């Protein structure tokens, strides 16, 4: 019996990788709930910051782009940089892609992955155990929500929607904050759109932009510089290079790679969000958040202002829109021996050619690959680079 390849995760990177492996005739078992992070951990009413050209899942077969989905279901085509994608449309597109190209998806959870003589031993929450010749980890953002240390004292049991402090990924319905005082920490798209949606739902919103003291928005498509190369993220030489030539990225010094992941494509609101945000939210000018505590059930932030003064801000709830950080400890389905054998770089797996880790046969794609292949791995358009290369390497090594 030919041992299959196991793909763990059914978001954009997992589905795209599975489509490429299946096109090569490689037996694949794919596990997960399709588009679950997008469906359960993004706010209702969200619009994608990415343009249509940056929002298609890559696959070898033609006819499966976002525009093709629009044609198939009879809705207006989303193709230009001025077309804005509702999150519900993107989720439905991913589910359509899955039905078309990964029809044997198994909606069960992988409980554990360990090495064995035949490759990898996997256990499922259905009770089944089997052996795979290779494993692709494509679990997306799951388990990587980042809460800064200064907020931890106000979230003693961890961030939670009903606790004084939560993470932006924990809110699908922001209507629960109607009539409440809300502080949103962050300056990126997640923070600014969360603030706008909460304000539109009736909350009184203040945004604390740590370390910046201001928020910024991108230029609309018609104001992009003309004499710079196009990329899925805008016109700039750096964006073009990181979008289309991420392979050399892994040869940069470690400190440079991690700096670029944080700073390139950093905090910036979408051009179409500015008016909605400015009409509904206030921005509190601070240098940084110093500490957080809970008094009488309400969170209190201690902040340092640009003048060096210390102030306290109180609200009914604080949402930390503070992004995600890869931490191998969060991938608790990977056995202890596997995790100890993995070479890591500041918490992320160190990947070689074809997205293979230091454990032969164990691959990572999507966000965990950003430390090795650059910021484009944080976005759906990264599937265009990652999926065919991963599939090619895996086929050569384990085909």
PLY file of the C-alpha trace (Angstrom):
ply
format ascii 1.0
element vertex 399
property float x
property float y
property float z
element edge 398
property int vertex1
property int vertex2
end_header
0.00 0.00 0.00
1.31 3.43 -0.97
1.59 5.69 2.05
-0.06 9.08 1.53
1.20 12.56 2.24
-0.67 14.22 5.11
-1.59 17.90 4.77
-2.65 19.40 8.10
-4.82 22.46 7.58
-7.51 23.44 5.09
-6.98 27.16 4.73
-5.55 28.82 1.59
-2.04 27.33 1.92
-3.23 23.83 2.84
-5.78 23.69 0.02
-3.35 25.11 -2.54
-0.60 22.68 -1.54
-3.01 19.74 -1.67
-4.19 20.77 -5.15
-0.59 20.78 -6.41
0.21 17.41 -4.84
-2.96 15.82 -6.24
-2.15 17.19 -9.70
1.15 15.31 -9.53
-0.69 12.08 -8.76
0.62 11.91 -5.19
-1.81 10.27 -2.74
-2.85 12.94 -0.24
-4.96 13.02 2.89
-6.00 16.54 3.90
-7.31 17.30 7.38
-9.19 20.31 8.70
-12.26 22.48 8.47
-12.07 24.50 5.24
-11.38 28.22 5.77
-12.14 27.90 9.49
-9.81 30.70 10.62
-11.39 33.09 8.15
-14.90 32.02 9.11
-14.55 31.96 12.90
-11.74 34.40 13.71
-12.36 37.35 11.40
-14.94 40.02 12.28
-18.33 39.97 10.63
-18.47 42.63 7.93
-14.70 42.58 7.34
-13.34 43.49 3.93
-10.02 42.13 2.67
-7.13 44.56 2.46
-5.56 42.54 -0.34
-6.49 43.19 -3.95
-8.18 40.53 -6.12
-4.90 39.71 -7.88
-3.38 38.93 -4.48
-6.33 36.85 -3.26
-6.45 33.79 -5.53
-5.34 30.36 -4.31
-2.68 28.96 -6.60
-3.25 25.62 -8.36
-1.94 23.92 -11.53
-5.33 23.79 -13.24
-6.76 26.91 -14.91
-10.21 28.13 -13.98
-9.93 28.40 -10.19
-9.12 32.04 -9.48
-11.28 34.40 -7.46
-12.59 35.85 -10.74
-13.47 32.33 -11.95
-15.43 31.77 -8.75
-17.36 35.01 -9.31
-18.24 33.84 -12.82
-19.27 30.39 -11.57
-21.73 31.71 -8.99
-22.96 34.65 -11.03
-21.71 37.60 -9.00
-19.82 40.68 -10.15
-16.23 39.88 -11.07
-13.61 41.10 -8.62
-10.53 41.84 -10.71
-9.27 45.42 -10.40
-7.29 47.05 -7.60
-10.35 49.14 -6.80
-12.54 46.07 -6.22
-12.92 45.34 -2.51
-13.47 41.74 -1.39
-15.98 40.98 1.41
-14.67 38.29 3.74
-17.81 36.19 3.17
-17.06 36.15 -0.56
-13.48 35.06 0.05
-14.57 32.29 2.43
-17.11 31.04 -0.10
-14.40 31.11 -2.79
-12.08 29.00 -0.62
-14.87 26.48 0.05
-15.66 26.32 -3.70
-11.95 25.75 -4.44
-11.93 22.92 -1.90
-15.00 21.21 -3.36
-13.50 21.42 -6.86
-9.89 20.44 -6.19
-9.69 18.80 -2.75
-13.00 16.92 -2.57
-11.75 14.19 -0.22
-11.03 16.66 2.58
-11.40 14.98 5.99
-13.01 17.21 8.60
-11.18 15.68 11.53
-8.38 16.95 13.74
-4.85 15.59 13.81
-4.10 14.81 17.45
-0.44 13.84 17.15
2.41 13.46 14.67
5.52 11.44 15.52
8.38 9.89 13.59
8.35 6.15 12.94
10.31 3.75 10.77
7.93 4.18 7.85
7.79 7.98 7.92
5.35 9.67 10.29
2.77 8.18 12.61
-0.42 10.22 12.85
-3.38 9.90 15.20
-6.74 11.51 14.46
-9.48 12.55 16.85
-11.68 10.00 15.10
-9.52 7.31 16.72
-7.76 6.31 13.49
-3.98 5.91 13.29
-1.98 5.70 10.07
1.46 6.27 8.61
2.31 9.05 6.14
5.42 9.27 4.02
5.57 13.06 4.51
3.68 15.73 6.43
2.85 19.30 5.38
1.92 21.65 8.22
-0.40 24.37 6.93
-2.30 25.33 10.06
-2.34 29.07 9.35
-2.65 31.46 12.28
-3.95 28.85 14.71
-2.33 29.23 18.13
-0.12 32.17 17.14
-2.14 35.14 18.45
0.35 37.44 20.17
-0.37 39.28 23.41
2.44 41.67 24.47
3.95 41.01 27.88
2.81 44.36 29.28
-0.83 43.33 28.78
-0.46 39.93 30.44
-1.26 41.10 34.02
-4.74 42.13 32.81
-5.25 38.73 31.19
-4.14 36.39 33.95
-5.94 33.40 32.44
-5.11 34.41 28.89
-6.96 36.76 26.53
-10.65 35.92 26.12
-13.73 37.64 24.65
-15.40 37.81 28.06
-12.24 38.78 29.97
-11.08 42.41 30.38
-8.51 41.88 27.60
-8.90 39.90 24.39
-7.13 39.42 21.06
-8.69 40.66 17.83
-8.84 37.09 16.49
-11.34 36.21 19.24
-14.14 38.42 17.93
-16.48 37.52 15.11
-19.39 39.72 16.27
-18.30 43.16 17.44
-21.91 44.13 18.09
-21.46 42.90 21.66
-19.60 46.16 22.40
-22.54 48.43 21.52
-22.75 51.17 24.15
-19.38 50.15 25.65
-16.08 51.97 25.95
-13.52 50.05 23.92
-9.76 50.47 23.54
-8.09 48.85 20.53
-4.31 48.50 20.66
-2.47 48.47 17.34
-1.98 50.43 14.13
-2.36 47.80 11.43
-5.34 46.88 9.30
-6.70 44.49 11.92
-6.72 47.20 14.60
-8.13 49.92 12.39
-10.87 47.78 10.83
-11.81 46.32 14.22
-12.13 49.86 15.55
-14.23 51.01 12.59
-16.55 47.98 12.75
-16.98 48.30 16.53
-17.76 52.02 16.22
-20.31 51.29 13.50
-21.86 48.75 15.88
-22.31 51.44 18.55
-19.13 51.25 20.63
-17.14 54.28 21.81
-13.69 53.48 20.46
-10.20 54.74 21.16
-7.19 53.38 19.28
-3.83 53.26 21.05
-1.10 53.06 18.44
1.95 51.87 20.35
5.28 53.33 19.35
3.83 55.38 16.50
1.49 57.93 17.98
-0.46 57.97 14.73
-2.12 55.71 12.23
-1.51 55.65 8.50
-3.42 54.52 5.43
-2.25 53.40 2.02
-2.70 55.42 -1.13
-5.63 54.53 -3.39
-4.78 52.74 -6.65
-5.07 55.88 -8.74
-2.42 57.59 -6.59
0.16 54.78 -6.70
3.51 55.86 -8.25
3.56 55.02 -11.95
7.25 54.42 -12.54
7.76 51.60 -10.07
7.09 47.90 -10.65
3.70 46.48 -9.75
3.28 43.93 -6.99
0.24 42.45 -5.24
0.82 44.96 -2.43
1.51 48.15 -4.34
4.19 49.77 -6.46
7.65 49.60 -4.89
10.91 47.84 -5.72
11.08 46.18 -2.29
7.52 44.86 -2.55
8.15 43.59 -6.07
11.31 41.72 -5.03
9.75 40.15 -1.93
6.61 39.16 -3.85
8.21 37.51 -6.86
11.71 36.51 -5.71
11.40 35.23 -2.13
13.74 32.26 -2.67
17.00 34.17 -1.89
15.39 35.55 1.27
16.41 32.56 3.36
20.10 33.30 2.71
19.89 36.70 4.42
21.28 37.04 7.97
18.80 35.89 10.61
18.36 39.34 12.17
17.69 40.90 8.75
15.08 38.28 7.86
13.13 38.75 11.07
13.36 42.54 10.81
11.93 42.49 7.28
9.07 40.17 8.27
8.07 42.69 10.92
8.64 45.93 9.01
7.92 45.27 5.32
4.18 45.37 4.71
3.92 46.63 8.27
1.11 48.53 10.02
-0.95 50.34 7.40
-4.68 50.69 6.93
-6.35 50.10 3.58
-7.07 53.19 1.52
-10.81 52.51 1.54
-10.96 52.36 5.36
-9.74 55.89 6.17
-13.09 57.72 6.02
-14.94 55.06 8.02
-12.23 54.95 10.66
-11.88 58.69 11.10
-15.63 59.16 11.42
-15.99 56.60 14.21
-12.79 56.20 16.24
-10.43 58.41 18.18
-6.66 57.94 18.20
-4.82 58.29 21.52
-1.32 59.63 20.99
1.03 57.48 23.09
4.66 56.47 22.96
3.98 53.00 24.36
1.87 50.94 26.70
3.76 50.49 29.97
1.46 48.16 31.89
-2.08 46.88 32.27
-4.19 45.88 35.25
-7.81 45.24 36.17
-9.69 47.45 38.65
-13.29 46.72 39.59
-13.55 44.43 36.61
-12.38 47.05 34.11
-9.00 47.10 32.33
-6.69 50.03 33.05
-3.76 50.79 30.75
-0.74 52.77 31.91
0.72 54.58 28.91
3.65 56.87 28.31
2.84 59.94 26.25
5.20 61.51 23.68
6.13 64.14 26.30
7.29 61.45 28.71
4.32 61.77 31.05
2.48 58.73 32.39
-1.30 58.46 32.06
-3.94 55.85 32.75
-6.67 54.90 30.29
-9.74 52.99 31.40
-12.36 51.20 29.31
-14.92 48.43 29.51
-12.72 46.21 27.36
-9.35 46.18 25.60
-8.79 44.42 22.27
-5.15 43.72 21.42
-4.86 43.78 17.64
-1.20 42.94 18.07
-0.71 40.36 15.38
0.72 36.86 15.40
4.06 35.27 16.26
5.07 31.77 15.29
5.80 29.57 18.28
6.49 25.88 17.79
5.21 25.21 21.31
1.73 26.13 20.04
1.89 23.22 17.57
1.23 20.72 20.32
0.14 18.05 17.84
3.80 17.66 16.89
5.41 15.08 19.16
8.05 16.15 21.67
10.83 14.36 19.78
9.88 16.07 16.52
9.84 19.51 18.10
13.20 18.99 19.80
14.75 17.87 16.50
13.47 20.86 14.56
15.95 23.62 13.86
14.23 26.91 14.67
14.93 30.58 14.18
13.37 32.73 16.91
10.51 30.31 17.35
9.87 29.59 13.67
11.06 26.48 11.82
14.21 26.98 9.79
13.32 25.83 6.28
15.48 24.69 3.39
14.72 24.34 -0.34
11.14 23.37 -1.05
9.93 24.40 2.41
11.34 21.28 4.07
12.36 21.54 7.70
15.45 20.06 9.35
13.39 16.87 9.82
13.31 15.20 6.38
9.74 14.79 5.17
8.28 17.47 7.45
7.27 20.63 5.58
5.83 23.98 6.69
3.99 26.53 4.58
2.14 29.79 5.19
2.95 31.98 8.19
5.55 29.62 9.76
7.52 29.90 6.51
7.75 33.71 6.64
10.96 33.68 8.70
12.65 31.69 5.91
10.91 32.96 2.77
9.76 36.45 3.63
6.64 38.49 4.37
4.78 37.29 1.26
4.17 34.01 3.14
1.78 35.93 5.40
-0.60 36.49 2.49
-2.73 34.36 0.17
-0.68 35.35 -2.86
2.25 33.52 -1.24
0.63 30.28 -2.39
1.77 31.11 -5.93
5.38 30.78 -4.89
5.17 28.23 -2.08
2.79 25.53 -3.30
4.41 24.48 -6.60
7.91 24.51 -5.08
6.88 22.51 -2.04
5.06 19.97 -4.21
8.03 19.65 -6.57
10.49 19.10 -3.72
8.23 16.61 -1.98
7.63 14.67 -5.20
11.37 14.41 -5.86
12.21 13.39 -2.30
9.23 11.19 -1.49
7.42 10.52 -4.77
0 1
1 2
2 3
3 4
4 5
5 6
6 7
7 8
8 9
9 10
10 11
11 12
12 13
13 14
14 15
15 16
16 17
17 18
18 19
19 20
20 21
21 22
22 23
23 24
24 25
25 26
26 27
27 28
28 29
29 30
30 31
31 32
32 33
33 34
34 35
35 36
36 37
37 38
38 39
39 40
40 41
41 42
42 43
43 44
44 45
45 46
46 47
47 48
48 49
49 50
50 51
51 52
52 53
53 54
54 55
55 56
56 57
57 58
58 59
59 60
60 61
61 62
62 63
63 64
64 65
65 66
66 67
67 68
68 69
69 70
70 71
71 72
72 73
73 74
74 75
75 76
76 77
77 78
78 79
79 80
80 81
81 82
82 83
83 84
84 85
85 86
86 87
87 88
88 89
89 90
90 91
91 92
92 93
93 94
94 95
95 96
96 97
97 98
98 99
99 100
100 101
101 102
102 103
103 104
104 105
105 106
106 107
107 108
108 109
109 110
110 111
111 112
112 113
113 114
114 115
115 116
116 117
117 118
118 119
119 120
120 121
121 122
122 123
123 124
124 125
125 126
126 127
127 128
128 129
129 130
130 131
131 132
132 133
133 134
134 135
135 136
136 137
137 138
138 139
139 140
140 141
141 142
142 143
143 144
144 145
145 146
146 147
147 148
148 149
149 150
150 151
151 152
152 153
153 154
154 155
155 156
156 157
157 158
158 159
159 160
160 161
161 162
162 163
163 164
164 165
165 166
166 167
167 168
168 169
169 170
170 171
171 172
172 173
173 174
174 175
175 176
176 177
177 178
178 179
179 180
180 181
181 182
182 183
183 184
184 185
185 186
186 187
187 188
188 189
189 190
190 191
191 192
192 193
193 194
194 195
195 196
196 197
197 198
198 199
199 200
200 201
201 202
202 203
203 204
204 205
205 206
206 207
207 208
208 209
209 210
210 211
211 212
212 213
213 214
214 215
215 216
216 217
217 218
218 219
219 220
220 221
221 222
222 223
223 224
224 225
225 226
226 227
227 228
228 229
229 230
230 231
231 232
232 233
233 234
234 235
235 236
236 237
237 238
238 239
239 240
240 241
241 242
242 243
243 244
244 245
245 246
246 247
247 248
248 249
249 250
250 251
251 252
252 253
253 254
254 255
255 256
256 257
257 258
258 259
259 260
260 261
261 262
262 263
263 264
264 265
265 266
266 267
267 268
268 269
269 270
270 271
271 272
272 273
273 274
274 275
275 276
276 277
277 278
278 279
279 280
280 281
281 282
282 283
283 284
284 285
285 286
286 287
287 288
288 289
289 290
290 291
291 292
292 293
293 294
294 295
295 296
296 297
297 298
298 299
299 300
300 301
301 302
302 303
303 304
304 305
305 306
306 307
307 308
308 309
309 310
310 311
311 312
312 313
313 314
314 315
315 316
316 317
317 318
318 319
319 320
320 321
321 322
322 323
323 324
324 325
325 326
326 327
327 328
328 329
329 330
330 331
331 332
332 333
333 334
334 335
335 336
336 337
337 338
338 339
339 340
340 341
341 342
342 343
343 344
344 345
345 346
346 347
347 348
348 349
349 350
350 351
351 352
352 353
353 354
354 355
355 356
356 357
357 358
358 359
359 360
360 361
361 362
362 363
363 364
364 365
365 366
366 367
367 368
368 369
369 370
370 371
371 372
372 373
373 374
374 375
375 376
376 377
377 378
378 379
379 380
380 381
381 382
382 383
383 384
384 385
385 386
386 387
387 388
388 389
389 390
390 391
391 392
392 393
393 394
394 395
395 396
396 397
397 398
